[in-house]
Amino acid sequence: MSPFKTHSASLTCSLPGLLLACCLAVSLSACGFQLRGSAALPEEMAVTFIQSGRPWGSLMDDVAEALRTHHVKVTEDKSEATAVLEIISDTRDKDVLSVDNSGKVLEYQLRQSIQFAVNTSDKLPLLEPQTVTMTRDYLYSSTDVLSSEREQVVVSRALQRELVNLVMLRITAAAR
């Protein structure tokens, strides 16, 4: 006789519970629910060259990373590209949002605008020049300047990544 006892558990399902589970599964599929995936960029962008006035900046890195996420090969050789994503302009501004009674800054607003266009290698427009702009606010402490400067860098990086995502959404929408 074995010192270990085995127990078998029986699984019982009630008819109302089974019906409820089936109804939930059917209603989720009927409403069009899908997991969010990366939308497809135009086929012409299979191999893309990124053209910019500042080819070494963080914006170029973020755009290249976003394109790779969408399964696009980013090339540094314009002659092998099937499309050119041109970053026409990238402007950044910093405005004072609020001050205290003594005139010290309490809040800043960062604004970044990217103007871009997409053309095929034959210079046919896939997407006419468009501009995306976003703003973000952050608190500033004159007594803790180092952490305020770090916060500005973090907010600025997050703002830029969101702008690049908007660029990808615009390109995807134009492909439809």
N, C-alpha and C positions, 0 to 999 in steps of 0.2 A: 504494500500500500504506500502511495506517494505521500510525503509530508505536506505537499502543496495541494490545496483544494482548488478546484477550478469551478468558477461560477459562470453560468451562461446567462446573459441578460437578454431579455426579449425586447425587441423594439415594437412598440405599439403605436399606431397612428390612428387618430380618430378621423373620421370622414370630414367633419367640419374644418379641422386644422389643415388637412390636405387641400381642401377646396380653397381655403383662404390663401395658402401658399401659392397655388396655381393662379388665383386671381391677381395677386400682387405681381407675379412674374409676367403675366400677360399685360397688365396695365403699364408696367415699366417699359416694355418693348413697344406697346401701342402709342405711347406718348412721344416717341422719338428719342428717348434717352440714349446717349452714347457717351462713352468715356472721351474726354478731350484728348485729342492727338494733335500732332503737328500737321497743319494744313499744307497742301502741296503748292509749291511755287510753280510758275510757268515752266514747261519743258525746255524752253529756250535758255533757261538759266542753269542748265545742268553743269556747265563749266563757266564760272563767272569771274570777271576781273573787276576789282574795286578801284575806282579812280577818285582821287581826292587831292585837294591842295596840300593836305598834311598827311602824307602816306605812312607816318610813323606814330600817329597818335592812338590814344586808347579807344577812340571812336572806331577807327579802322579795325582794331582787334575785336571789339564787340560785334561789329557788323560781320566780320569774317566768321566768328564763332556762331552767330545766329544762322548764317547761311549753311554752315556745316551741320548744324542741328537739323536743318531742313533737307539734308542729304544732297547738298550742292558742293561741288568741288570748287574751291577758291584757288585761282591761279595767279601767279605774279607775272606771267607772260601773256600780254594782251593779245598776241597773235593766235594763241590756242583757245581763247575764250569764245563761248557761244553767246555771251551777253556781257554787258558792261553796266555795273551799278555805279552811277556817278554821284558822289556827294558834292553837291554844288556849293553849299555853304553850311557852316556849323557855327552858330553864334551863341554866346553865353553872356548872361547879364546877372548882376547882383544888385538888388534894390533894398533899401531900408523899409521895413514894414511898420515898425513901431519904436518909439523912444520913451524913456521915462521922463520924470519932471525936470531932471537936470540935463536932459538932452543926450543921455547915453543910449546907445542902440540896444534894444531888447530882442528884436526879431529881424531876420533877413528873409528875402525871397530870392531863390535862384530860378532863373529862366533859361531854357535851352531850346533852340530851334534848329532843325535839320531840314535843309532843302535837298531833295534827291530826285533822280530820274533813272529809268532803266531802259536801255536800248539793246537791240540784238547786235551781233558782231557786224552786220550789214548796215548798221546805224538806223534801223527801223525802230520807232518807239514802241516799247512794251508798256511803259508807264510814263506819261508826261510829267514834267517837273511838279513836285508837290512839296509842301512844307508841313512838318509836324512840330508842334510846340507844346511844352509842358512846363509847369512851375511847381516848385516845392518850397515850403516855408521851414525855417528852423530857428530855434531859440539861440540867442547869443548871450554869453555871460562875460562881461568885461573883467570879472575877477578870476575867471578860469579860461584864459585865452587859448591855451593849448588844447583843451578838450573841445572848445568851440570850433577851433580850426579843424580838428579831426572830424567833428560832426559835419562840418561843411563838406569835407572830402567824401565822407560816407554818403551824405544826401546827394551830392553831385554825381557820384558813381551810380547810385540807384536810379536817379533821374535819367541818366544816359542809357542805362540798360532798358528801362521802360520805353524810352523813345525808340530804341532799336527794335524792340518788340512791335511797336506801332508801325514802324517802317515795314517790317515783315508782314504784318496784317494788311497793310495797304497793298503791297505787292501781291499777296495771296488773293485779295478781293479783286484786283484788276485781272487776275488770271481766269476768273470765272466768267 
